[in-house]
Amino acid sequence: MKNEQNFDLIDISSIFVSINILPMEQLEQIIFYTLEKSIKSYRQFAQQSISKKKLDITIDQWLILKTIQNKPDLTQQQIAVTVFKDYASVTRIIEILVKKKVLKRDFHSSDRRRFNLSITTQGLKILKDSAPVIQSNRKKALNGVTNSEIEMLKKVLNKIIENCN
């Protein structure tokens, strides 16, 4: 095919097919788009529910508090890996939690570069008060999803994780 200026025009669809790109592929057809969309939707919904209950905490702050509650000896770097955040974000969130007085930070007894992180009484209260909201959020999000569907989803997601590691 030639245009007015005598340049050869290439059939773009043949290029897409030859490099395995589908020009008509819609975002909604991509499983990872749907997965990301579901996570974002849940996080927005969950944060709105937490805010409506006047709990002064974000999802990310709650994740870090819960991680420290479950594994109090983790370093900040290990916390970052556990909650899928970069180290700088975790450091910033921990600083906010310390300022809110829900987390206490002391120097480690044998390593002055590390900190001991402990949840304060106020932090434990936030975790306790948020538990019913979080359970309700999970219940609503999983409404109509059977246990076998949840198990199948876990298997599929774990296969994707294995494939990527």
DRENDOMI-785688 format. One record per residue (C-alpha): residue in one letter; x, y, z; residue number from 1. Coordinates in pm, 1 decimal, decimal comma. Each point is the difference from the previous one (the first is absolute). Layout:
BEGIN
site res: A | c1: X | c2: Y | c3: Z | n: NUM
...
This chain:
BEGIN
site res: M | c1: 0,0 | c2: 0,0 | c3: 0,0 | n: 1
site res: K | c1: 129,3 | c2: 348,1 | c3: -85,5 | n: 2
site res: N | c1: -108,8 | c2: 341,8 | c3: 113,6 | n: 3
site res: E | c1: 12,6 | c2: 326,7 | c3: -196,4 | n: 4
site res: Q | c1: 365,8 | c2: 56,5 | c3: 86,1 | n: 5
site res: N | c1: 101,2 | c2: -343,9 | c3: -130,2 | n: 6
site res: F | c1: 90,4 | c2: -138,2 | c3: 340,7 | n: 7
site res: D | c1: -74,8 | c2: -361,9 | c3: 61,4 | n: 8
site res: L | c1: -275,3 | c2: -33,6 | c3: 254,8 | n: 9
site res: I | c1: 28,1 | c2: -297,6 | c3: 226,3 | n: 10
site res: D | c1: -305,9 | c2: -188,6 | c3: 111,0 | n: 11
site res: I | c1: 21,4 | c2: 71,6 | c3: 372,7 | n: 12
site res: S | c1: -211,3 | c2: -300,9 | c3: 92,3 | n: 13
site res: S | c1: 259,9 | c2: -236,9 | c3: -146,6 | n: 14
site res: I | c1: 264,9 | c2: 159,5 | c3: 222,5 | n: 15
site res: F | c1: -218,3 | c2: -43,6 | c3: 307,9 | n: 16
site res: V | c1: -69,8 | c2: -362,0 | c3: -84,8 | n: 17
site res: S | c1: 366,6 | c2: -74,6 | c3: -71,2 | n: 18
site res: I | c1: 109,6 | c2: 136,5 | c3: 339,9 | n: 19
site res: N | c1: -293,0 | c2: -151,7 | c3: 185,2 | n: 20
site res: I | c1: -177,6 | c2: 324,5 | c3: 87,0 | n: 21
site res: L | c1: -372,0 | c2: 3,9 | c3: -52,7 | n: 22
site res: P | c1: -104,7 | c2: 348,3 | c3: -110,7 | n: 23
site res: M | c1: -359,7 | c2: -50,4 | c3: 110,7 | n: 24
site res: E | c1: 87,4 | c2: -142,2 | c3: 342,3 | n: 25
site res: Q | c1: -202,0 | c2: 181,4 | c3: 261,9 | n: 26
site res: L | c1: 129,1 | c2: 68,5 | c3: 350,3 | n: 27
site res: E | c1: -295,4 | c2: -190,5 | c3: 145,5 | n: 28
site res: Q | c1: 123,3 | c2: -310,3 | c3: -183,5 | n: 29
site res: I | c1: 335,5 | c2: 5,3 | c3: 179,6 | n: 30
site res: I | c1: -9,3 | c2: -202,7 | c3: 322,3 | n: 31
site res: F | c1: 260,5 | c2: 217,9 | c3: 170,2 | n: 32
site res: Y | c1: -206,0 | c2: 311,8 | c3: -70,5 | n: 33
site res: T | c1: -303,6 | c2: -165,8 | c3: 159,6 | n: 34
site res: L | c1: 209,9 | c2: -113,9 | c3: 294,5 | n: 35
site res: E | c1: 138,0 | c2: 349,6 | c3: 55,9 | n: 36
site res: K | c1: -346,4 | c2: 151,9 | c3: -39,9 | n: 37
site res: S | c1: -143,2 | c2: -237,1 | c3: 261,6 | n: 38
site res: I | c1: 276,7 | c2: 84,4 | c3: 246,7 | n: 39
site res: K | c1: -43,1 | c2: 375,4 | c3: -53,4 | n: 40
site res: S | c1: -378,7 | c2: -29,5 | c3: 34,0 | n: 41
site res: Y | c1: 32,3 | c2: -194,6 | c3: 323,1 | n: 42
site res: R | c1: 255,0 | c2: 240,9 | c3: 147,4 | n: 43
site res: Q | c1: -219,1 | c2: 303,1 | c3: -81,4 | n: 44
site res: F | c1: -309,2 | c2: -171,2 | c3: 141,5 | n: 45
site res: A | c1: 186,6 | c2: -113,5 | c3: 312,4 | n: 46
site res: Q | c1: 151,3 | c2: 343,4 | c3: 61,9 | n: 47
site res: Q | c1: -342,1 | c2: 164,6 | c3: -30,8 | n: 48
site res: S | c1: -142,7 | c2: -245,6 | c3: 254,1 | n: 49
site res: I | c1: 285,4 | c2: 63,2 | c3: 242,5 | n: 50
site res: S | c1: -35,8 | c2: 377,2 | c3: -41,1 | n: 51
site res: K | c1: -378,5 | c2: -15,6 | c3: 59,3 | n: 52
site res: K | c1: 68,9 | c2: -165,7 | c3: 336,2 | n: 53
site res: K | c1: 231,7 | c2: 290,8 | c3: 88,8 | n: 54
site res: L | c1: 297,3 | c2: -231,3 | c3: 41,7 | n: 55
site res: D | c1: 306,9 | c2: 218,1 | c3: -45,7 | n: 56
site res: I | c1: 195,5 | c2: -244,9 | c3: -213,8 | n: 57
site res: T | c1: 63,3 | c2: -79,3 | c3: -364,5 | n: 58
site res: I | c1: 10,1 | c2: -345,2 | c3: -157,3 | n: 59
site res: D | c1: 380,0 | c2: 20,8 | c3: -31,9 | n: 60
site res: Q | c1: 40,2 | c2: 112,5 | c3: 361,4 | n: 61
site res: W | c1: -224,1 | c2: -286,8 | c3: 113,3 | n: 62
site res: L | c1: 206,1 | c2: -249,3 | c3: -204,3 | n: 63
site res: I | c1: 319,0 | c2: 112,7 | c3: 167,6 | n: 64
site res: L | c1: -156,3 | c2: -5,2 | c3: 346,9 | n: 65
site res: K | c1: -143,7 | c2: -346,9 | c3: -62,1 | n: 66
site res: T | c1: 336,2 | c2: -123,5 | c3: -130,5 | n: 67
site res: I | c1: 175,8 | c2: 129,2 | c3: 312,8 | n: 68
site res: Q | c1: -266,9 | c2: -157,5 | c3: 218,8 | n: 69
site res: N | c1: 44,7 | c2: -337,8 | c3: -172,3 | n: 70
site res: K | c1: 379,7 | c2: 14,9 | c3: -28,0 | n: 71
site res: P | c1: 140,2 | c2: 253,7 | c3: 247,0 | n: 72
site res: D | c1: 366,1 | c2: -84,9 | c3: -67,4 | n: 73
site res: L | c1: 0,2 | c2: 91,8 | c3: -369,4 | n: 74
site res: T | c1: 232,6 | c2: 274,8 | c3: -119,7 | n: 75
site res: Q | c1: -141,9 | c2: 289,3 | c3: -198,9 | n: 76
site res: Q | c1: 146,7 | c2: -156,9 | c3: -315,2 | n: 77
site res: Q | c1: -179,3 | c2: -328,6 | c3: 76,5 | n: 78
site res: I | c1: -322,7 | c2: 190,3 | c3: 67,1 | n: 79
site res: A | c1: 36,5 | c2: 168,6 | c3: -339,9 | n: 80
site res: V | c1: 33,0 | c2: -337,4 | c3: -173,3 | n: 81
site res: T | c1: -295,9 | c2: -141,6 | c3: 194,7 | n: 82
site res: V | c1: -236,4 | c2: 285,9 | c3: -92,0 | n: 83
site res: F | c1: 129,8 | c2: 41,7 | c3: -359,4 | n: 84
site res: K | c1: 121,8 | c2: 354,6 | c3: 54,8 | n: 85
site res: D | c1: 334,7 | c2: 163,9 | c3: -58,2 | n: 86
site res: Y | c1: 216,5 | c2: 71,8 | c3: 300,8 | n: 87
site res: A | c1: -48,7 | c2: 378,6 | c3: -23,2 | n: 88
site res: S | c1: -380,4 | c2: -34,8 | c3: 5,1 | n: 89
site res: V | c1: 13,5 | c2: -228,9 | c3: 302,6 | n: 90
site res: T | c1: 232,0 | c2: 240,6 | c3: 179,6 | n: 91
site res: R | c1: -239,3 | c2: 288,0 | c3: -72,5 | n: 92
site res: I | c1: -303,3 | c2: -199,8 | c3: 118,7 | n: 93
site res: I | c1: 180,3 | c2: -107,8 | c3: 317,2 | n: 94
site res: E | c1: 88,3 | c2: 364,6 | c3: 66,9 | n: 95
site res: I | c1: -368,8 | c2: 92,9 | c3: -31,5 | n: 96
site res: L | c1: -100,4 | c2: -283,8 | c3: 233,5 | n: 97
site res: V | c1: 256,3 | c2: 115,7 | c3: 257,2 | n: 98
site res: K | c1: -131,0 | c2: 358,6 | c3: -22,2 | n: 99
site res: K | c1: -355,8 | c2: -131,3 | c3: 47,8 | n: 100
site res: K | c1: 127,7 | c2: -184,1 | c3: 308,2 | n: 101
site res: V | c1: -123,5 | c2: -337,7 | c3: -122,6 | n: 102
site res: L | c1: 351,4 | c2: -131,2 | c3: -44,9 | n: 103
site res: K | c1: 305,8 | c2: 39,1 | c3: 221,8 | n: 104
site res: R | c1: 349,4 | c2: -3,1 | c3: -144,1 | n: 105
site res: D | c1: 304,2 | c2: -68,9 | c3: 219,0 | n: 106
site res: F | c1: 359,8 | c2: -68,3 | c3: -92,0 | n: 107
site res: H | c1: 88,3 | c2: -366,6 | c3: -22,2 | n: 108
site res: S | c1: 207,3 | c2: -110,9 | c3: 299,2 | n: 109
site res: S | c1: 280,1 | c2: -161,9 | c3: -201,0 | n: 110
site res: D | c1: -20,2 | c2: 179,2 | c3: -336,6 | n: 111
site res: R | c1: -27,4 | c2: 378,8 | c3: 12,5 | n: 112
site res: R | c1: -91,6 | c2: 8,5 | c3: -372,2 | n: 113
site res: R | c1: -322,6 | c2: -191,0 | c3: 69,1 | n: 114
site res: F | c1: -311,8 | c2: 86,7 | c3: 189,5 | n: 115
site res: N | c1: -231,7 | c2: -202,4 | c3: 217,4 | n: 116
site res: L | c1: -355,1 | c2: 72,2 | c3: -102,3 | n: 117
site res: S | c1: -283,1 | c2: -64,1 | c3: 242,0 | n: 118
site res: I | c1: -368,7 | c2: 72,3 | c3: -18,4 | n: 119
site res: T | c1: -130,0 | c2: 234,8 | c3: 267,9 | n: 120
site res: T | c1: -326,4 | c2: -42,0 | c3: 190,7 | n: 121
site res: Q | c1: -156,6 | c2: 249,3 | c3: -240,9 | n: 122
site res: G | c1: 126,9 | c2: -205,3 | c3: -295,3 | n: 123
site res: L | c1: -143,9 | c2: -320,2 | c3: 146,6 | n: 124
site res: K | c1: -332,5 | c2: 179,6 | c3: 44,3 | n: 125
site res: I | c1: 0,4 | c2: 104,4 | c3: -366,9 | n: 126
site res: L | c1: 72,6 | c2: -359,6 | c3: -104,7 | n: 127
site res: K | c1: -279,5 | c2: -125,8 | c3: 225,3 | n: 128
site res: D | c1: -249,1 | c2: 265,9 | c3: -113,2 | n: 129
site res: S | c1: 81,1 | c2: -55,1 | c3: -366,4 | n: 130
site res: A | c1: -37,0 | c2: -380,4 | c3: 11,6 | n: 131
site res: P | c1: -381,5 | c2: -7,4 | c3: -44,4 | n: 132
site res: V | c1: 18,8 | c2: 254,5 | c3: -284,1 | n: 133
site res: I | c1: 267,8 | c2: -199,1 | c3: -177,4 | n: 134
site res: Q | c1: -193,8 | c2: -325,2 | c3: 42,4 | n: 135
site res: S | c1: -312,5 | c2: 170,2 | c3: -135,3 | n: 136
site res: N | c1: 196,5 | c2: 138,6 | c3: -297,4 | n: 137
site res: R | c1: 135,2 | c2: -344,0 | c3: -84,8 | n: 138
site res: K | c1: -343,1 | c2: -157,4 | c3: 36,0 | n: 139
site res: K | c1: -160,9 | c2: 255,7 | c3: -231,4 | n: 140
site res: A | c1: 280,0 | c2: -25,2 | c3: -257,3 | n: 141
site res: L | c1: -26,6 | c2: -380,3 | c3: -6,5 | n: 142
site res: N | c1: -381,2 | c2: -6,9 | c3: -3,5 | n: 143
site res: G | c1: -113,1 | c2: -269,6 | c3: -243,8 | n: 144
site res: V | c1: 347,7 | c2: -149,9 | c3: -32,5 | n: 145
site res: T | c1: 10,5 | c2: -362,3 | c3: 112,8 | n: 146
site res: N | c1: 276,7 | c2: -155,5 | c3: 209,1 | n: 147
site res: S | c1: 96,4 | c2: -219,3 | c3: -295,6 | n: 148
site res: E | c1: 28,6 | c2: 309,9 | c3: -222,3 | n: 149
site res: I | c1: 221,2 | c2: 164,2 | c3: 262,0 | n: 150
site res: E | c1: 221,3 | c2: -309,6 | c3: 16,6 | n: 151
site res: M | c1: 22,3 | c2: -14,3 | c3: -380,5 | n: 152
site res: L | c1: 89,0 | c2: 369,5 | c3: -13,3 | n: 153
site res: K | c1: 274,7 | c2: -53,5 | c3: 259,2 | n: 154
site res: K | c1: 140,8 | c2: -288,9 | c3: -207,5 | n: 155
site res: V | c1: -0,1 | c2: 206,8 | c3: -318,3 | n: 156
site res: L | c1: 157,6 | c2: 302,4 | c3: 169,6 | n: 157
site res: N | c1: 266,6 | c2: -217,7 | c3: 160,7 | n: 158
site res: K | c1: 81,2 | c2: -149,1 | c3: -343,2 | n: 159
site res: I | c1: 43,4 | c2: 351,5 | c3: -138,0 | n: 160
site res: I | c1: 227,6 | c2: 84,4 | c3: 294,7 | n: 161
site res: E | c1: 208,2 | c2: -314,3 | c3: -60,9 | n: 162
site res: N | c1: 23,0 | c2: 78,1 | c3: -372,4 | n: 163
site res: C | c1: 130,1 | c2: 348,1 | c3: 74,2 | n: 164
site res: N | c1: 259,8 | c2: -103,9 | c3: 258,8 | n: 165
